[in-house]
């Protein structure tokens, strides 16, 4: 399974969890996948620039969070950082 398929499964599972009676068309899934990839690439590029600017060779959660705050507007950035932090905590707690 490639990363695109992984992403599609994740979006589909999340949708089923939140909206039990709604599905997603393949075209809508393709749009969501493109959006996910675009945001990921922009965040990674911005985090890389921040690490380089600070003379660091490793991207940390600090660079990722700062990149998200620079890329997304106001409340959306706050929500994204909060949910991202919760997701990472959940993953670490399950190990």
NUKOL-244223 format. One record per residue (C-alpha): chain; x, y, z. Coordinates in Angstrom, 3 decimals, padded with zeros to 6 digits. Example, Ala and Ser with C-alpha at 12.3 -4.5 7.8 and 13.67 -1.06 7.14 Angstrom:
BEGIN
NODE  c         u         v         w
NODE  A   012.300  -004.500   007.800
NODE  A   013.670  -001.060   007.140
This chain:
BEGIN
NODE  c         u         v         w
NODE  A   000.000   000.000   000.000
NODE  A   001.466   003.387  -000.969
NODE  A   001.199   006.657   000.957
NODE  A  -001.709   007.933  -001.158
NODE  A  -003.742   004.813  -000.372
NODE  A  -002.827   005.166   003.311
NODE  A  -004.021   008.770   003.288
NODE  A  -007.272   007.839   001.552
NODE  A  -007.975   005.118   004.116
NODE  A  -007.283   007.513   006.964
NODE  A  -009.654   010.157   005.555
NODE  A  -012.326   007.532   004.904
NODE  A  -012.013   006.072   008.436
NODE  A  -012.134   009.533   009.997
NODE  A  -015.233   010.410   007.996
NODE  A  -016.959   007.178   009.025
NODE  A  -016.107   007.859   012.669
NODE  A  -017.500   011.405   012.650
NODE  A  -020.336   011.078   010.121
NODE  A  -021.609   007.515   010.305
NODE  A  -024.238   007.975   007.606
NODE  A  -022.124   009.777   004.962
NODE  A  -019.650   008.353   002.443
NODE  A  -017.159   010.090   000.156
NODE  A  -016.962   009.869  -003.622
NODE  A  -013.716   008.914  -005.338
NODE  A  -013.477   012.421  -006.839
NODE  A  -013.923   014.054  -003.422
NODE  A  -011.352   011.618  -001.994
NODE  A  -008.936   012.617  -004.751
NODE  A  -009.431   016.295  -003.884
NODE  A  -008.857   015.596  -000.170
NODE  A  -005.739   013.606  -001.026
NODE  A  -004.374   016.487  -003.132
NODE  A  -005.131   018.909  -000.307
NODE  A  -003.390   016.669   002.249
NODE  A  -000.323   016.320   000.039
NODE  A  -000.170   020.065  -000.644
NODE  A  -000.422   021.023   003.029
NODE  A   002.158   018.373   003.961
NODE  A   004.631   019.604   001.319
NODE  A   004.165   023.257   002.291
NODE  A   004.571   022.475   005.993
NODE  A   007.681   020.369   005.400
NODE  A   009.252   023.047   003.183
NODE  A   008.535   025.832   005.684
NODE  A   009.789   023.726   008.614
NODE  A   012.954   022.981   006.643
NODE  A   013.516   026.700   006.002
NODE  A   013.004   027.437   009.699
NODE  A   015.500   024.751   010.741
NODE  A   018.035   026.036   008.198
NODE  A   017.502   029.629   009.351
NODE  A   018.162   028.537   012.953
NODE  A   021.254   026.569   011.845
NODE  A   019.744   023.222   012.814
NODE  A   020.009   019.986   010.873
NODE  A   016.910   018.399   012.417
NODE  A   013.289   019.453   012.061
NODE  A   011.577   019.235   015.450
NODE  A   007.981   019.645   016.571
NODE  A   008.769   023.301   017.201
NODE  A   009.568   023.912   013.512
NODE  A   006.475   021.978   012.435
NODE  A   004.210   023.943   014.775
NODE  A   005.739   027.260   013.714
NODE  A   005.369   026.316   010.047
NODE  A   001.689   025.491   010.602
NODE  A   001.149   028.832   012.356
NODE  A   002.795   030.641   009.426
NODE  A   000.846   028.754   006.756
NODE  A  -002.657   028.600   008.208
NODE  A  -004.785   031.546   009.340
NODE  A  -005.648   032.259   013.003
NODE  A  -008.002   029.773   014.606
NODE  A  -007.323   027.145   011.948
NODE  A  -003.624   027.157   012.876
NODE  A  -004.406   026.935   016.604
NODE  A  -006.785   024.040   016.008
NODE  A  -004.306   022.253   013.706
NODE  A  -001.476   022.522   016.243
NODE  A  -003.740   021.355   019.070
NODE  A  -005.114   018.367   017.142
NODE  A  -001.659   017.476   015.818
NODE  A  -000.228   017.493   019.335
NODE  A  -003.082   015.266   020.549
NODE  A  -002.541   012.839   017.656
NODE  A   001.204   012.546   018.324
NODE  A   000.564   012.045   022.051
NODE  A  -001.975   009.315   021.271
NODE  A   000.517   007.523   019.004
NODE  A   003.307   007.684   021.600
NODE  A   000.986   006.518   024.371
NODE  A  -000.035   003.457   022.344
NODE  A   003.587   002.279   021.906
